[in-house]
Amino acid sequence: MSKLGSILVKHKEESNNWKWYIGPKIEDKVLQNIAKGEVYPVTPFMNGVFELCIGRALLNVDIMNCTCTCRGWQMLGIPCEHAAIVIISIGQNVTDFVDDCYKYPMQELIYGGSFSSIETHDMPSVDDDVLVRSITGEVFFSLKPPHTNRHLGRLRKKHIESQFQDKRTFYCSCCHMSGHNRKTCRNPLP
């Protein structure tokens, strides 16, 4: 529990030292995506949709819905290289399109809360000989999984049918009636 508490305190202190309203790791990722996307030609399509031609592949970036056909933007919440170059081409700031979970106000909410640690002074300890000892010195045998015996005899052969499964209707190959087969047919030969 102390490990979790120290991690939360560390992240809280790191987020207080951010220069921008996004963290330095996310900022580096955004800058990498901008650098990768500078070579792609951007073609405006309509209603906030832009088209990028990469080799023989066409990618669509929708600025209004924050989507790209590469799915990188939707998966990470950080504009992919295609979206980054489109955002720059319309004169916007790429960091404005980063998902809110990476921004300082949300990080402040995540790491700002407090919780109390769990008291473990009365927790039992497990010895090397698999005995559980309480703080008062009582000895308990450790729990083991229940003993299960395999039933004797041959396993069930007949298939248990599902109540939702449709039963196939049998037809006799001699008289072409339903409900029986050729072997159990009682009709005389035609």
C-alpha positions as MATLAB code, in Angstrom:
seq = 'MSKLGSILVKHKEESNNWKWYIGPKIEDKVLQNIAKGEVYPVTPFMNGVFELCIGRALLNVDIMNCTCTCRGWQMLGIPCEHAAIVIISIGQNVTDFVDDCYKYPMQELIYGGSFSSIETHDMPSVDDDVLVRSITGEVFFSLKPPHTNRHLGRLRKKHIESQFQDKRTFYCSCCHMSGHNRKTCRNPLP';
ca = [
       0.000    0.000    0.000;
       2.870    2.347    0.720;
       4.154    1.676   -2.788;
       0.869    2.852   -4.318;
       0.852    5.925   -2.096;
       4.396    6.852   -3.086;
       3.539    6.427   -6.786;
       0.527    8.727   -6.445;
       2.565   11.365   -4.594;
       5.326   11.163   -7.223;
       2.862   11.626  -10.099;
       1.166   14.503   -8.294;
       4.515   16.284   -7.796;
       5.511   15.661  -11.416;
       2.236   17.085  -12.708;
       2.764   20.229  -10.606;
       6.071   20.811  -12.454;
       4.552   20.672  -15.963;
       5.443   23.635  -18.192;
       2.339   23.241  -20.385;
      -1.128   21.971  -19.632;
      -0.071   18.551  -20.981;
       2.716   16.399  -19.592;
       6.243   16.317  -21.025;
       5.898   12.738  -22.314;
       2.695   13.583  -24.173;
       4.289   16.772  -25.465;
       7.227   14.744  -26.852;
       4.795   12.319  -28.509;
       2.908   15.215  -30.121;
       6.167   16.738  -31.407;
       7.233   13.361  -32.840;
       3.895   13.027  -34.645;
       4.240   16.549  -36.062;
       7.746   15.747  -37.338;
       6.576   12.473  -38.937;
       3.562   14.091  -40.595;
       5.320   17.032  -42.261;
       5.878   15.073  -45.488;
       2.194   14.246  -46.127;
       0.183   16.380  -48.574;
      -3.181   17.502  -47.128;
      -6.301   17.899  -49.269;
      -9.435   19.469  -47.748;
     -12.480   17.329  -48.464;
     -15.632   18.743  -46.815;
     -17.146   19.501  -43.389;
     -13.912   19.201  -41.444;
     -12.771   16.048  -43.257;
      -9.335   16.067  -44.845;
      -7.692   13.537  -47.140;
      -4.058   12.489  -47.057;
      -2.462   10.522  -49.861;
       0.336    8.293  -48.599;
       1.699    6.245  -51.476;
      -1.347    4.398  -52.806;
      -3.246    4.632  -49.523;
      -5.809    7.325  -48.805;
      -6.434    8.349  -45.208;
      -9.303   10.506  -43.990;
      -8.938   12.743  -40.953;
     -12.122   14.148  -39.411;
     -11.254   17.127  -37.226;
     -14.791   17.557  -35.849;
     -15.026   13.960  -34.554;
     -11.299   13.602  -33.729;
     -10.905   10.506  -35.910;
      -8.396    9.194  -38.419;
      -8.701    6.064  -40.548;
      -5.411    4.775  -39.118;
      -7.244    4.627  -35.732;
      -4.180    5.944  -33.897;
      -5.950    9.066  -32.699;
      -8.937    7.126  -31.349;
      -6.774    4.496  -29.652;
      -4.397    6.838  -27.796;
      -6.310   10.088  -27.561;
      -3.245   11.835  -28.994;
      -3.430   13.153  -32.584;
      -1.561   10.767  -34.875;
       0.946   12.020  -37.443;
      -1.810   12.380  -40.072;
      -4.093   14.346  -37.761;
      -1.202   16.496  -36.507;
      -0.314   17.751  -39.985;
      -3.992   18.423  -40.776;
      -4.409   20.404  -37.536;
      -1.318   22.473  -38.361;
      -2.566   23.058  -41.930;
      -5.770   24.670  -40.615;
      -3.758   26.885  -38.243;
      -4.724   25.219  -34.971;
      -2.582   24.043  -32.063;
      -2.124   20.246  -31.975;
      -2.076   20.127  -28.176;
      -5.652   21.479  -28.117;
      -6.784   18.217  -29.734;
      -5.131   15.951  -27.155;
      -7.674   14.008  -25.089;
      -8.675   15.610  -21.784;
      -7.337   12.702  -19.716;
      -3.776   13.836  -20.536;
      -4.346   17.471  -19.554;
      -3.460   19.036  -16.219;
      -6.990   19.547  -14.800;
      -7.816   15.857  -15.228;
      -4.444   14.761  -13.835;
      -5.093   17.008  -10.850;
      -8.411   15.225  -10.273;
      -6.803   11.789  -10.636;
      -3.888   12.360   -8.274;
      -5.442   15.035   -6.058;
      -7.576   12.713   -3.944;
      -6.415   11.197   -0.715;
      -6.972    7.823    0.859;
      -5.917    6.255    4.091;
      -3.659    3.252    4.241;
      -4.851   -0.162    5.393;
      -3.757   -1.148    8.858;
      -1.911   -4.453    8.811;
      -0.800   -4.779   12.428;
      -3.211   -7.654   13.092;
      -2.726   -9.565    9.849;
      -1.630  -13.191   10.198;
       1.722  -14.321    8.844;
       2.459  -17.463    6.824;
       5.483  -19.503    7.908;
       7.743  -21.617    5.725;
       6.071  -24.749    7.077;
       2.729  -23.519    5.593;
       1.232  -22.678    8.975;
      -0.667  -19.461    9.498;
       0.128  -17.671   12.762;
      -1.925  -14.825   14.162;
      -0.479  -11.870   16.038;
      -1.509  -13.496   19.336;
       0.403  -16.681   18.514;
      -2.524  -18.888   17.507;
      -1.665  -21.459   14.843;
      -4.059  -22.175   11.983;
      -3.573  -24.767    9.294;
      -3.553  -23.219    5.873;
      -6.495  -23.642    3.595;
      -6.126  -26.058    0.741;
      -8.423  -26.618   -2.202;
     -11.251  -29.106   -1.649;
     -10.642  -32.757   -2.402;
     -12.523  -33.860   -5.489;
     -12.868  -37.503   -6.414;
     -13.495  -38.612   -9.939;
     -16.591  -40.762  -10.076;
     -16.085  -44.423  -10.814;
     -17.329  -46.047  -13.973;
     -17.533  -45.074  -17.549;
     -18.304  -41.473  -18.432;
     -21.707  -40.562  -19.819;
     -21.924  -41.469  -23.492;
     -25.267  -40.012  -24.482;
     -25.171  -36.375  -25.526;
     -27.303  -34.063  -23.397;
     -29.283  -31.998  -25.874;
     -29.829  -28.313  -25.456;
     -33.391  -27.124  -25.037;
     -32.758  -24.448  -27.655;
     -31.353  -26.807  -30.266;
     -33.762  -27.896  -33.014;
     -34.094  -31.642  -33.384;
     -33.661  -32.999  -36.894;
     -36.577  -34.989  -38.293;
     -35.792  -38.495  -39.575;
     -37.282  -39.762  -42.848;
     -37.501  -43.360  -43.917;
     -35.770  -44.135  -47.207;
     -38.298  -46.909  -47.991;
     -41.697  -45.323  -47.393;
     -40.572  -41.678  -47.168;
     -42.553  -41.148  -43.946;
     -41.181  -39.079  -41.081;
     -40.427  -40.315  -37.581;
     -38.469  -43.485  -38.312;
     -35.680  -44.834  -40.487;
     -35.344  -47.763  -42.899;
     -34.239  -50.195  -40.197;
     -37.296  -49.625  -37.992;
     -39.806  -49.264  -40.861;
     -43.004  -51.326  -40.306;
     -44.615  -50.617  -43.661;
     -44.526  -53.433  -46.201;
     -42.229  -52.999  -49.163;
     -43.885  -51.004  -51.968;
];
